Amino acid sequence: QQAPHLHLAELTASQFLDVWRHFDADGNGYIEGKELENFFQELESARKGAGVDSKNDNLGDKMKEFMHKYDKNADGKIEMAELAQILPTEENFLLCFRQHVGSSSEFMEAWRRYDTDRSGYIEANELKGFLSDLLKKANRPYDEPKLQEYTQTILRMFDMNGDGKLGLSEMSR
């Protein structure tokens, strides 16, 4: 008899960010070391709570197996894009963003296109335009409230100084 799998409800972009921030306690952009242990212990606890029986009780072995599966670049830490593969999000706009802006020259081209007032910042309305175009290009359906949520989530994620706009260094992060 097969054990039931843990089916997670899809997370909104905002919920995903909350999960990310919870585990990336030092804010360095990775879940690593003690953060990774905490993540794994909570994941295992959730699996047990959902009735998923593990065949292997050794936490270290389970962690190695997990990292082998999800740590795509094998650097021993989980990045945001890797976590997005683990936790299903309703719109994986972060991966969509990464695919759209792959190289630094593409990034600068996108920056110049969306910094319409040439202020050196991407304000909320410019960011909204960028996300709208990105979602259209990826053939992802969205409505105005969803676009607003994505815009606010990106600002919460990358606007380090809280000024409501993204500077070049914040956006490149």
SVG drawing of the C-alpha trace seen along z (x, -y; Angstrom):
<svg xmlns="http://www.w3.org/2000/svg" viewBox="-9 -61 37 63">
<polyline fill="none" stroke="black" stroke-width="0.4" points="0.0,0.0 1.4,-3.4 1.5,-6.2 -0.6,-9.2 1.3,-12.2 1.2,-15.6 -0.8,-17.7 -0.2,-21.4 -2.7,-24.0 -1.2,-26.5 0.3,-29.6 -0.3,-33.1 2.8,-35.1 2.4,-37.0 2.1,-33.7 5.2,-32.4 7.1,-35.5 6.0,-35.1 7.3,-31.5 10.6,-32.6 11.1,-35.4 10.3,-33.0 13.0,-30.6 15.6,-33.1 16.0,-34.6 19.2,-36.5 17.8,-37.9 20.8,-36.9 18.8,-35.3 19.4,-31.7 18.0,-29.1 21.1,-27.5 22.7,-26.1 20.4,-26.3 17.7,-27.9 17.7,-24.8 17.5,-22.5 14.5,-24.5 12.9,-24.4 13.4,-20.6 12.1,-19.9 8.9,-22.0 8.4,-20.2 8.8,-16.8 6.4,-17.8 3.8,-18.9 4.2,-15.6 3.7,-13.6 0.7,-15.8 -0.8,-15.0 -0.3,-11.3 2.7,-10.8 4.7,-8.0 8.5,-8.1 10.3,-4.9 13.5,-6.4 13.7,-7.9 17.2,-9.3 16.8,-13.1 20.3,-13.5 19.6,-10.9 16.3,-12.5 17.9,-15.9 20.6,-14.6 17.9,-13.0 15.8,-16.2 18.8,-18.4 19.8,-16.0 16.3,-16.4 15.8,-20.2 19.2,-21.9 19.5,-22.1 22.9,-23.8 24.3,-21.6 25.6,-24.6 24.2,-23.2 21.6,-25.9 18.1,-26.6 17.5,-29.7 14.2,-31.4 13.9,-29.7 14.5,-26.3 11.9,-26.9 9.5,-27.9 9.9,-24.4 9.1,-22.8 6.2,-25.0 3.6,-25.3 2.6,-28.9 -0.5,-29.9 1.6,-32.0 5.3,-31.3 6.1,-34.9 9.6,-34.8 10.7,-32.0 8.9,-33.8 10.9,-36.9 14.2,-35.0 13.5,-33.4 12.5,-36.8 15.6,-38.6 18.4,-36.1 21.6,-38.1 22.8,-41.4 22.4,-43.0 18.7,-41.9 18.3,-43.2 19.6,-46.6 17.5,-46.7 14.4,-45.9 15.5,-48.5 15.7,-51.3 12.4,-50.2 10.4,-50.4 12.1,-53.3 10.0,-55.5 10.6,-58.8 14.4,-58.1 14.6,-58.7 17.0,-55.9 14.2,-54.1 11.3,-51.8 8.3,-53.2 5.2,-51.1 3.4,-52.1 6.4,-51.3 6.8,-48.0 3.2,-47.2 3.7,-47.8 6.7,-45.5 4.8,-42.7 1.8,-43.1 4.0,-42.7 5.9,-39.8 2.6,-38.0 1.3,-38.6 4.6,-37.4 4.3,-34.2 0.7,-33.7 -0.4,-33.8 -3.9,-35.1 -4.2,-37.8 -6.7,-40.5 -6.1,-44.0 -6.2,-42.9 -3.7,-40.1 -1.4,-42.5 -1.6,-44.8 -0.8,-42.0 2.3,-41.0 3.5,-44.6 3.2,-44.9 4.9,-41.6 7.9,-42.5 8.2,-45.8 8.0,-44.0 10.6,-41.6 13.2,-43.9 12.6,-47.5 15.2,-47.3 15.1,-50.9 11.2,-51.1 11.0,-54.1 8.3,-52.5 10.5,-52.2 13.3,-50.0 16.8,-51.3 19.1,-49.6 20.9,-47.7 17.6,-46.5 16.2,-45.4 19.4,-43.6 19.2,-41.6"/>
</svg>
